[in-house]
Each structure stands twice: as C-alpha cells, then as structure tokens.
C-alpha cells in the first residue's frame, strides 16, 4: 500500500465531475456542502453551532474511488484547535461513489459559525492491489444517502452532547423528588403503625392480647406469693446495706483516732536540755547569773 502525494493526487481520479477539492501535499481538503440541524432540516446560510451542540454536515465533493485506491479521512487540526471536532472519520472504501458526512461538535465555550464551503475534513489516498468488482461496496444514490442523513439527524442524534449543566440539574431534581417520595411513604407508614398501636392498646382486652379468656385463682395466689418473696428480699438487702454503711463509718472513725495519736498536738514544744561547757566553773545554787 502506497500513499499518493504530489503529482499523483489527480482529483479527476478520485472525485466526480464538478468537485473541486483543495489539494495539499499529500491530501485533499473537503468542504461543507449541506448542513442539517437536530430536526433534520437543511440549513441555508451560516449555522451557529453553540457550545456542546452538534450538527450534521455533508461534503460538497462527490467521491468516485477506483478499485485500487482506499481513502483515509481525518479531521482538520485547524478546526480542533478552535474547539470543533468531527466525530465520525475513517475509511472510504474502493468503489464508493457519493459524498461523505460527519457530525461536528462544538466543545469550546463560544459559538462557532458553520457555513457552506468551509473546510472540515481532509482525505488521503492509498494505492493497493485491485479489489474484485464483486467485493466492492455498492453506494446508495445521492438522494437516498441525503435522505438517510436527514432521518438520522432528526431521530438519532440529540441537539446537545454531554450538556453537564442540564444533566446535573436534571439528576439533582430527580434525586430530590425520589427522596421526597420515599420520605412521604415512610412517614405515612410510621403514622399508620402508631395509629394501629393506639387503637389496639385502647380497645383490646387482656384476653385478646394474651389469648386467654380468664385468669385462675391459683395464678393470682402464685403471683401474690412471688410479690411477698420479692418484698422480703428487698428488705433484707436494705438491712445489709445499712449494716455495711455503719461498719464503714466506724472504721473511718478508728482510722482518724489512730492518726491523731501518732501526731503531736499542734502548738506543743519539746524542752531541749542546755549544754554546759566543762571549762566553765559550775554555778552555785545561790549564785545569780550575771
């Protein structure tokens, strides 16, 4: 497979009469021929492509690819640098006759005008072995091709692509609505449950609640005995608590008395004997100190 370039790029070999593509070094520029909006209507004059919006366009050039050539269509880098992206590009098979189309998407932040005659794609041609006629793809007529494109624009493709602001708003509104509906359902269920409990406790008899028609005298006597036993146990526990409290108080008083006896009274003084110098004569009993 050989890439055709320079003098080998003869438009008459690849395009029908009346097509006049702009030739580059190794490719041709394709220009906008028809514009179809999201309702499938053909637009005449400049079409304002808003941010995140899409539009369908066809080439003004009509192909006539020989059996030994394959076209390779790519987007224009000058358009992508402005935020305009061609979504569908690829191979033009041998034997194809007619225009090609693509979807232009504006992923920039500003409006972009699309007009007839604007370059929007580029195509390169590769020469290879001849493809048998029975293996060639049969192209539809021009009217069939354009009619199919109009139908796809009106029924398949939306007006916008990943409109994040609208998607976020719609998702948030849906989530809030769902939470509100669930909250109302749970509130109603809880209110109904409480109402049922109040009705049952207000009007139902003990026999209805416990499944018994009457209470026997033996059961009443047994319950009275159990209550007397519980009262006695409570009284014993109270006496034990008081005894423990009294013993704890006596132990605390003993500890305080022991602490007081081990420490001298405050304000008392200890007499320290006077040390006498042996070199000095002992004073007589009747002597008065000088």
C-alpha positions in Angstrom: 0.0 0.0 0.0 1.4 3.3 -1.1 0.5 6.8 0.0 -0.3 9.0 -3.0 1.2 12.5 -3.0 2.2 15.4 -5.1 1.6 14.8 -8.8 -0.2 11.5 -8.1 -3.0 13.5 -6.5 -5.2 14.0 -9.5 -8.7 15.0 -8.4 -10.2 13.6 -11.5 -9.1 10.1 -10.5 -10.9 10.2 -7.1 -13.8 12.7 -7.5 -16.8 13.1 -9.8 -17.0 16.0 -12.2 -17.9 19.3 -10.6 -15.9 18.6 -7.5 -13.0 20.9 -6.9 -11.3 19.9 -3.7 -8.3 21.9 -2.4 -5.1 19.9 -2.9 -2.4 19.8 -0.3 0.9 18.0 -0.4 -0.5 14.5 0.4 -4.2 15.1 0.9 -7.3 17.0 -0.2 -9.4 19.3 1.9 -13.1 18.5 1.9 -15.6 21.4 2.3 -19.1 21.7 3.8 -21.8 21.1 1.2 -25.1 20.6 3.2 -26.0 21.4 6.8 -28.8 19.6 8.8 -29.9 20.6 12.2 -31.2 18.4 15.0 -34.7 18.3 13.5 -33.3 17.1 10.1 -33.9 20.4 8.4 -31.5 21.6 5.8 -30.0 24.9 6.8 -29.0 27.6 4.3 -26.5 30.2 5.3 -24.3 30.2 8.4 -25.4 27.8 11.1 -24.5 29.0 14.7 -23.1 26.0 16.5 -23.4 26.7 20.2 -21.2 25.1 22.9 -22.0 21.4 23.5 -24.2 21.4 20.4 -24.0 19.1 17.3 -24.8 19.4 13.7 -24.7 17.1 10.7 -22.8 18.1 7.6 -22.0 16.5 4.2 -19.2 17.1 1.9 -19.6 19.2 -1.2 -17.2 16.9 -3.0 -18.6 13.7 -4.5 -16.2 10.7 -4.5 -15.6 8.2 -7.2 -13.0 5.9 -5.7 -11.3 3.4 -8.2 -10.9 -0.3 -7.3 -7.2 0.0 -6.4 -7.5 3.0 -4.0 -8.7 3.5 -0.4 -9.3 6.9 1.1 -8.5 7.7 4.7 -10.5 10.7 6.2 -9.3 12.6 9.2 -10.4 15.8 10.9 -8.9 19.2 10.3 -6.5 20.3 13.0 -7.3 24.0 12.4 -10.9 23.2 13.5 -10.0 21.1 16.5 -7.7 24.0 17.7 -10.9 26.1 17.7 -12.9 23.6 19.6 -14.7 22.0 16.7 -14.4 18.2 16.5 -15.6 15.9 13.7 -16.9 12.7 15.4 -17.1 10.3 12.5 -13.9 9.9 10.4 -12.4 6.8 8.9 -12.1 4.8 5.7 -13.6 5.4 2.3 -13.8 2.0 0.6 -12.8 1.3 -3.0 -15.8 1.8 -5.3 -17.5 4.4 -3.1 -19.5 7.0 -5.1 -21.0 10.0 -3.5 -20.4 12.4 -0.6 -19.3 11.6 2.9 -20.8 13.1 6.1 -19.8 13.6 9.7 -21.1 15.2 13.0 -19.5 18.4 14.1 -19.4 19.0 17.8 -18.6 22.3 19.4 -16.7 21.5 22.7 -15.5 25.1 23.1 -17.0 27.8 25.3 -18.1 30.1 22.4 -20.4 30.0 19.4 -18.9 28.8 16.1 -20.4 29.6 12.6 -20.6 26.7 10.1 -21.0 27.8 6.5 -21.1 26.0 3.1 -17.7 25.9 1.6 -15.8 25.7 5.0 -13.0 23.1 5.1 -14.0 20.5 7.7 -12.2 17.2 6.8 -9.1 16.0 4.9 -8.7 12.8 2.9 -5.5 10.9 1.9 -5.4 8.2 -0.7 -3.5 4.9 -0.6 -2.9 2.8 -3.7 -3.0 -1.0 -3.4 -3.9 -4.2 -5.3 -7.1 -4.1 -7.3 -10.3 -5.2 -5.4 -12.6 -7.6 -7.4 -15.9 -6.0 -8.5 -17.9 -8.5 -6.5 -16.2 -7.3 -3.3 -16.8 -3.6 -3.8 -19.3 -1.8 -1.6 -22.3 -0.6 -3.5 -23.1 3.1 -2.7 -26.7 4.4 -2.5 -27.9 7.1 -4.7 -27.3 10.7 -3.7 -31.0 11.3 -2.7 -31.1 8.1 -0.7 -27.9 9.0 1.1 -29.0 12.5 2.0 -32.5 11.3 3.0 -30.9 8.8 5.4 -28.7 11.5 6.9 -31.7 13.8 7.4 -33.6 11.0 9.2 -30.7 10.2 11.4 -30.3 13.9 12.3 -33.9 14.1 13.3 -34.3 10.8 15.2 -30.9 9.5 16.4 -28.6 12.5 17.2 -29.6 14.9 20.0 -29.1 18.6 19.8 -26.5 18.6 22.6 -23.7 16.4 23.7 -23.0 15.9 27.4 -24.6 19.1 28.5 -23.2 18.8 32.0 -25.2 21.7 33.5 -28.5 20.4 32.3 -27.6 16.8 33.2 -26.6 17.8 36.7 -29.8 19.9 37.2 -31.9 17.0 36.0 -30.1 14.4 38.1 -30.4 16.6 41.2 -34.1 17.2 40.6 -34.7 13.5 40.1 -32.8 12.6 43.3 -34.7 15.2 45.4 -38.0 14.0 44.0 -37.2 10.4 44.8 -36.1 11.2 48.3 -39.2 13.3 48.9 -41.5 10.5 47.7 -39.7 7.9 49.8 -39.8 10.2 52.9 -43.6 10.7 52.4 -44.1 7.0 52.1 -42.1 6.2 55.2 -43.9 9.0 57.2 -47.2 7.6 56.2 -46.2 4.1 57.1 -44.9 5.1 60.6 -48.0 7.2 61.3 -50.2 4.3 60.3 -48.3 1.9 62.6 -48.6 4.3 65.6 -52.3 4.7 64.9 -52.8 0.9 64.9 -50.9 0.5 68.2 -53.0 3.2 69.9 -56.2 1.6 68.7 -55.2 -1.9 69.8 -54.0 -0.7 73.3 -57.1 1.4 73.8 -59.8 -1.1 72.9 -58.4 -4.5 73.1 -59.0 -6.6 76.3 -56.3 -8.6 78.1 -57.8 -11.8 76.8 -57.4 -10.5 73.2 -53.8 -9.5 73.8 -52.6 -12.7 75.6 -55.0 -15.2 74.1 -56.6 -16.2 77.5 -60.3 -15.9 78.4 -59.8 -15.7 82.2 -57.2 -15.8 85.0 -57.4 -18.6 87.6 -57.3 -18.2 91.4 -54.2 -20.4 91.5 -52.3 -18.0 89.3 -53.4 -15.0 91.4 -52.2 -16.7 94.6 -48.9 -17.6 93.0 -48.3 -14.0 91.9 -49.1 -12.8 95.4 -46.6 -15.2 96.9 -43.9 -14.1 94.5 -44.6 -10.5 95.3 -44.2 -11.2 99.1 -40.9 -13.0 98.4 -39.6 -10.1 96.4 -40.6 -7.6 99.2 -38.7 -9.7 101.8 -35.6 -9.9 99.6 -35.7 -6.1 99.1 -35.9 -5.6 102.9 -33.0 -8.0 103.6 -30.9 -6.1 101.0 -31.8 -2.8 102.7 -30.7 -4.1 106.1 -27.5 -5.4 104.7 -26.8 -2.0 103.1 -27.4 -0.2 106.4 -25.1 -2.6 108.3 -22.3 -2.1 105.7 -22.7 1.7 105.9 -22.5 1.6 109.8 -19.4 -0.6 109.8 -17.7 1.7 107.2 -18.4 4.7 109.4 -16.9 3.1 112.5 -13.7 2.0 110.6 -13.3 5.6 109.4 -13.6 7.0 112.9 -11.0 4.5 114.2 -8.6 5.5 111.4 -9.0 9.2 112.3 -8.2 8.4 116.1 -5.1 6.4 115.2 -3.9 9.3 113.0 -4.4 11.8 115.8 -2.5 9.7 118.4 0.5 9.2 116.1 1.0 13.0 115.6 1.9 15.5 118.5 -0.6 18.2 119.3 -0.1 21.4 117.4 1.3 24.3 119.5 3.3 22.0 121.9 7.1 22.4 122.4 9.8 20.0 123.3 12.3 21.1 126.1 15.9 20.7 124.9 18.5 20.4 127.7 21.0 23.1 127.9 24.6 22.0 127.1 27.1 23.1 129.8 30.7 24.0 128.8 33.0 21.8 131.0 35.7 24.6 131.1 33.4 26.9 133.0 33.0 26.6 136.9 29.7 25.2 137.9 27.5 27.9 139.4 26.4 27.7 143.0 22.8 27.3 143.9 22.6 30.8 145.4 24.6 32.4 142.6 22.6 34.6 140.4 23.5 34.7 136.8 25.3 37.8 135.7 
